[in-house]
């Protein structure tokens, strides 16, 4: 994760973002969280040189085999479980359609100054004493030799702790340039799953400095597919065909721009009513964003080279054809933002 070398500088440069003294959605009594500094974005000074293959954790934090099983995590819609690597580091493993797109999304989000988890993609994962997972449907991801293909590993950091979620309509940064920039970034990657409980507040404990609250979109798996919840889910996550054919900008006005993502779920998604109704009413997040703020985030993204963008998709194990295709769409959308 990007080191926070100047949170105070950020707040002074972006005064409208402010910091509210009270935050309804931070749990009471959690690490004295109400007295800490809230940070959404950190001004990046090295965009053009960032390594998007290894991402926020860099090569230094790569998971080290062998791995041992700890426990299953039955929350969410994708099979997940915890493991420990050779160095004693804990990792949350995610299986399924979200593993690849989430790996890419964390790198693009981090590259322009937002916070992201340290995610790594492994084409093959073997875990000592791997049991049968209890979650329904998890067995299809485990090979006869107990190995797993195409998995995402998220590092569990000792110096930070997720203790709450934040709401798009009620957070310390509502209406600011940085908040609007994050909305644009979600539209650029077609992350349609923008429900509030996919946003995390992490307590970060830097050495020698006061604790800070890091605000991030902590679940980015529903990206690079359709701009809406669809059925089957493989259309809506990491699907080049649908990502390349989805309209990016819905409309442009004199002072604002609206994006296609997120869109109302497809009616076919009613096959899973809980998923469908849980994603209704999110369209506003991509609508009526100031053009100046969209151009601002576009200017930051434009500092990324073609090689960096392709490296993000290579890190997620996509084929050369897919890397070229996804990167071309991302670069086209960045260019569109800069023409607003």
C-alpha positions as CSV (number, residue, x, y, z in Angstrom):
1,X,0.0,0.0,0.0
2,X,1.1,3.5,-0.8
3,X,3.0,5.0,2.2
4,X,1.2,8.0,3.6
5,X,4.0,10.6,3.6
6,X,1.9,13.7,3.6
7,X,-1.7,13.3,4.6
8,X,-1.7,16.8,6.1
9,X,-0.4,18.2,2.8
10,X,-3.4,16.5,1.0
11,X,-5.9,18.1,3.3
12,X,-4.3,21.5,2.9
13,X,-4.3,21.2,-0.9
14,X,-7.9,19.9,-1.1
15,X,-9.5,21.9,1.7
16,X,-13.1,21.2,0.5
17,X,-12.5,17.5,1.3
18,X,-12.3,18.3,4.9
19,X,-12.6,15.9,7.8
20,X,-15.8,15.6,9.8
21,X,-15.5,15.1,13.5
22,X,-18.4,12.6,13.6
23,X,-18.9,9.7,11.3
24,X,-22.1,7.7,11.7
25,X,-20.7,4.5,10.1
26,X,-17.5,4.1,12.1
27,X,-18.2,1.7,14.9
28,X,-18.1,3.0,18.4
29,X,-15.1,2.2,20.5
30,X,-13.0,0.9,17.6
31,X,-9.4,1.9,18.2
32,X,-10.4,5.5,19.0
33,X,-11.2,5.9,15.3
34,X,-13.1,9.1,15.7
35,X,-10.0,11.1,16.7
36,X,-7.9,9.9,13.7
37,X,-7.3,11.7,10.4
38,X,-9.5,10.5,7.5
39,X,-7.7,10.2,4.1
40,X,-9.2,9.2,0.7
41,X,-6.5,10.1,-1.7
42,X,-2.7,10.8,-1.6
43,X,-1.1,13.0,-4.2
44,X,1.1,10.6,-6.3
45,X,4.5,11.9,-7.3
46,X,5.7,9.0,-9.3
47,X,2.8,7.8,-11.6
48,X,4.9,7.3,-14.7
49,X,7.4,5.1,-12.8
50,X,5.0,3.0,-10.7
51,X,5.2,-0.8,-11.2
52,X,1.7,-1.9,-12.1
53,X,2.8,-5.5,-12.4
54,X,3.4,-5.9,-8.7
55,X,1.1,-3.2,-7.5
56,X,0.8,-1.6,-4.1
57,X,2.8,-4.3,-2.3
58,X,5.6,-4.4,-4.8
59,X,7.8,-7.4,-5.3
60,X,8.9,-7.3,-1.7
61,X,5.5,-8.5,-0.4
62,X,4.8,-11.3,-2.9
63,X,3.3,-14.4,-1.2
64,X,5.9,-17.1,-0.5
65,X,5.1,-20.8,-0.7
66,X,4.5,-23.2,0.8
67,X,1.0,-22.3,2.1
68,X,-1.0,-23.8,4.9
69,X,-4.8,-23.6,5.3
70,X,-6.2,-21.6,8.2
71,X,-10.0,-21.3,7.8
72,X,-12.8,-20.7,5.3
73,X,-14.5,-17.3,5.0
74,X,-18.1,-17.8,4.0
75,X,-19.0,-14.1,3.6
76,X,-19.7,-12.5,0.2
77,X,-20.7,-14.1,-3.1
78,X,-17.3,-15.8,-4.0
79,X,-15.6,-18.7,-2.3
80,X,-12.8,-17.4,0.0
81,X,-10.5,-18.8,2.6
82,X,-7.4,-17.8,4.7
83,X,-4.0,-19.3,4.3
84,X,-0.5,-18.6,5.8
85,X,2.7,-18.5,3.7
86,X,6.3,-19.5,4.5
87,X,7.0,-16.2,6.2
88,X,4.0,-16.4,8.5
89,X,2.0,-13.8,6.5
90,X,-1.8,-14.3,6.3
91,X,-3.6,-14.1,2.9
92,X,-7.2,-14.2,1.9
93,X,-7.7,-16.3,-1.2
94,X,-10.6,-15.5,-3.6
95,X,-11.7,-18.0,-6.2
96,X,-13.9,-17.5,-9.2
97,X,-14.6,-14.8,-11.8
98,X,-13.5,-11.9,-9.6
99,X,-9.9,-12.9,-9.1
100,X,-8.4,-11.5,-12.3
101,X,-10.3,-8.2,-12.6
102,X,-9.8,-7.4,-9.0
103,X,-6.0,-7.8,-9.3
104,X,-6.0,-5.3,-12.2
105,X,-8.4,-2.9,-10.6
106,X,-6.2,-2.5,-7.5
107,X,-3.3,-1.6,-9.6
108,X,-5.1,1.1,-11.6
109,X,-6.7,2.6,-8.5
110,X,-3.4,2.7,-6.6
111,X,-1.5,4.1,-9.5
112,X,-3.3,7.5,-9.3
113,X,-3.2,8.0,-5.6
114,X,-6.2,6.1,-4.1
115,X,-5.7,3.3,-1.6
116,X,-6.0,-0.4,-2.5
117,X,-5.3,-3.8,-0.9
118,X,-2.2,-5.7,-1.7
119,X,-3.5,-8.2,-4.2
120,X,-1.5,-10.8,-6.1
121,X,-2.7,-13.3,-8.7
122,X,-1.5,-16.9,-8.9
123,X,-2.3,-19.1,-11.9
124,X,-1.9,-22.2,-9.7
125,X,-2.2,-22.4,-5.9
126,X,-1.4,-25.4,-3.8
127,X,-2.2,-25.4,-0.1
128,X,-1.1,-28.0,2.5
129,X,-3.9,-30.0,4.1
130,X,-6.5,-28.2,1.9
131,X,-10.0,-29.4,3.1
132,X,-13.2,-29.4,1.2
133,X,-14.8,-26.0,1.4
134,X,-18.3,-25.8,2.8
135,X,-19.5,-22.9,0.6
136,X,-21.9,-24.1,-2.0
137,X,-20.3,-24.4,-5.4
138,X,-16.7,-24.0,-4.1
139,X,-15.8,-27.5,-5.1
140,X,-15.8,-26.7,-8.8
141,X,-12.7,-24.5,-8.3
142,X,-10.6,-27.2,-6.7
143,X,-8.8,-29.7,-9.0
144,X,-8.6,-33.4,-8.3
145,X,-5.0,-32.9,-6.9
146,X,-6.4,-30.3,-4.5
147,X,-4.8,-27.4,-6.4
148,X,-6.7,-24.3,-7.4
149,X,-6.4,-22.3,-10.7
150,X,-6.5,-18.5,-11.2
151,X,-6.7,-17.2,-7.6
152,X,-6.3,-13.8,-6.0
153,X,-4.4,-13.5,-2.7
154,X,-5.0,-10.4,-0.5
155,X,-2.3,-9.7,2.1
156,X,-3.4,-9.3,5.7
157,X,-1.3,-6.4,7.0
158,X,-0.4,-6.1,10.7
159,X,-0.3,-2.3,10.6
160,X,-3.9,-1.8,9.3
161,X,-7.3,-3.1,10.3
162,X,-10.6,-2.8,8.5
163,X,-13.1,-1.8,11.1
164,X,-16.1,-0.2,9.2
165,X,-17.6,0.7,5.9
166,X,-18.4,4.1,4.4
167,X,-21.4,5.3,2.4
168,X,-21.1,7.1,-0.9
169,X,-23.7,9.6,0.2
170,X,-22.3,10.2,3.7
171,X,-18.6,10.3,4.1
172,X,-16.0,13.0,4.9
173,X,-15.2,13.7,1.2
174,X,-18.6,14.0,-0.3
175,X,-18.7,16.4,-3.3
176,X,-14.9,16.9,-3.4
177,X,-12.7,16.6,-6.5
178,X,-11.1,13.5,-5.1
179,X,-14.5,11.8,-4.4
180,X,-15.7,12.7,-7.9
181,X,-12.4,11.3,-9.3
182,X,-13.1,8.0,-7.6
183,X,-16.6,7.9,-9.1
184,X,-15.0,8.4,-12.6
185,X,-12.4,5.7,-12.0
186,X,-15.2,3.2,-11.0
187,X,-16.9,4.0,-14.3
188,X,-13.7,3.7,-16.3
189,X,-13.2,0.1,-15.0
190,X,-16.9,-0.7,-15.2
191,X,-17.2,-1.5,-11.5
192,X,-21.0,-1.8,-11.1
193,X,-21.0,-3.3,-7.7
194,X,-20.8,0.0,-5.8
195,X,-23.0,-0.9,-2.8
196,X,-21.8,0.8,0.4
197,X,-20.6,-2.4,2.2
198,X,-18.0,-2.8,-0.5
199,X,-16.3,0.3,0.8
200,X,-13.8,-0.2,3.6
201,X,-12.4,2.1,6.3
202,X,-9.0,0.9,7.5
203,X,-7.2,2.0,10.6
204,X,-3.6,2.5,9.6
205,X,-0.9,2.8,12.3
206,X,2.2,4.5,10.8
207,X,5.3,4.4,13.0
208,X,5.9,7.7,14.8
209,X,2.8,9.4,13.6
210,X,-0.9,9.5,14.6
211,X,-3.2,6.8,13.4
212,X,-5.1,7.5,10.2
213,X,-8.3,6.2,8.6
214,X,-7.9,5.1,5.0
215,X,-11.1,5.2,2.9
216,X,-11.1,2.8,-0.1
217,X,-13.3,0.8,-2.4
218,X,-12.2,-2.5,-0.9
219,X,-14.0,-4.9,-3.2
220,X,-13.2,-4.3,-6.9
221,X,-13.9,-7.7,-8.3
222,X,-17.0,-6.8,-10.4
223,X,-14.9,-4.9,-12.9
224,X,-14.0,-5.0,-16.6
225,X,-17.1,-6.6,-17.9
226,X,-20.6,-5.2,-18.3
227,X,-21.6,-1.9,-16.6
228,X,-24.4,-3.7,-14.8
229,X,-25.2,-6.9,-12.9
230,X,-26.0,-9.5,-15.4
231,X,-26.5,-13.3,-15.7
232,X,-24.3,-15.3,-16.0
233,X,-21.8,-13.4,-13.9
234,X,-19.0,-14.2,-16.3
235,X,-20.4,-11.5,-18.6
236,X,-20.1,-8.9,-15.8
237,X,-16.6,-9.5,-14.5
238,X,-13.3,-9.6,-16.5
239,X,-15.1,-10.1,-19.8
240,X,-13.3,-8.4,-22.7
241,X,-16.1,-8.8,-25.2
242,X,-18.6,-7.0,-22.9
243,X,-16.2,-4.4,-21.6
244,X,-15.2,-3.4,-25.1
245,X,-18.8,-3.1,-26.2
246,X,-20.1,-1.1,-23.2
247,X,-20.7,2.6,-23.7
248,X,-18.4,4.7,-21.5
249,X,-20.1,8.1,-21.4
250,X,-23.8,8.3,-21.2
251,X,-24.2,12.1,-21.7
252,X,-22.3,15.3,-21.5
253,X,-23.6,18.7,-20.4
254,X,-22.0,22.1,-20.2
255,X,-20.6,21.5,-16.7
256,X,-21.1,17.8,-16.0
257,X,-20.7,14.4,-17.4
258,X,-22.7,11.2,-16.8
259,X,-21.3,7.7,-17.3
260,X,-22.9,4.4,-18.2
261,X,-21.6,2.6,-15.2
262,X,-23.2,1.7,-12.9
263,X,-26.4,0.8,-14.7
264,X,-29.6,-0.8,-13.4
265,X,-29.2,-4.6,-13.1
266,X,-30.4,-6.7,-16.1
267,X,-33.8,-8.4,-15.5
268,X,-32.1,-11.7,-16.0
269,X,-30.3,-11.1,-12.7
270,X,-33.7,-11.6,-11.0
271,X,-32.7,-15.3,-11.0
272,X,-30.9,-14.2,-7.8
273,X,-33.3,-11.7,-6.2
274,X,-30.9,-10.9,-3.3
275,X,-28.2,-9.9,-5.8
276,X,-30.6,-8.0,-8.0
277,X,-32.4,-5.8,-5.4
278,X,-29.1,-5.2,-3.5
279,X,-27.8,-3.4,-6.6
280,X,-30.8,-1.2,-7.3
281,X,-30.5,2.6,-6.9
282,X,-26.7,2.9,-7.5
283,X,-26.9,4.7,-10.9
284,X,-26.5,8.1,-9.4
285,X,-22.9,7.3,-8.5
286,X,-21.9,7.6,-12.1
287,X,-24.1,10.6,-13.0
288,X,-23.7,14.4,-13.0
289,X,-20.0,14.5,-12.2
290,X,-18.3,17.9,-12.8
291,X,-16.4,17.9,-16.1
292,X,-13.4,19.6,-14.4
293,X,-13.1,16.7,-11.9
294,X,-13.4,14.1,-14.7
295,X,-10.6,15.9,-16.6
296,X,-8.6,16.0,-13.4
297,X,-8.6,12.2,-12.9
298,X,-8.1,11.8,-16.7
299,X,-5.0,13.9,-16.5
300,X,-3.5,11.7,-13.8
301,X,-4.4,8.5,-15.7
302,X,-2.8,9.9,-18.8
303,X,0.6,9.8,-17.1
304,X,0.5,6.0,-17.3
305,X,2.3,4.5,-20.2
306,X,0.9,1.8,-22.5
307,X,3.5,-0.6,-20.9
308,X,2.2,0.1,-17.4
309,X,-1.4,-0.4,-18.2
310,X,-0.6,-3.7,-20.0
311,X,1.5,-4.8,-17.0
312,X,-1.6,-4.5,-14.8
313,X,-3.5,-7.0,-17.0
314,X,-0.4,-9.2,-17.4
315,X,-0.2,-9.5,-13.6
316,X,-3.7,-11.0,-13.6
317,X,-2.7,-13.8,-16.0
318,X,-4.7,-12.6,-19.0
319,X,-3.6,-13.9,-22.4
320,X,-1.7,-11.6,-24.8
321,X,-4.8,-11.1,-26.9
322,X,-6.8,-10.1,-23.8
323,X,-4.0,-7.9,-22.5
324,X,-4.0,-5.9,-25.7
325,X,-7.8,-5.7,-25.8
326,X,-8.3,-4.6,-22.3
327,X,-5.5,-2.1,-22.4
328,X,-6.8,-0.6,-25.6
329,X,-10.2,0.1,-24.0
330,X,-8.7,1.6,-20.9
331,X,-6.4,3.9,-23.0
332,X,-9.4,4.9,-25.2
333,X,-11.4,5.8,-22.1
334,X,-8.5,7.8,-20.6
335,X,-8.3,9.8,-23.9
336,X,-12.0,10.4,-23.8
337,X,-11.7,11.9,-20.3
338,X,-9.0,14.3,-21.5
339,X,-11.1,15.5,-24.4
340,X,-14.0,16.6,-22.2
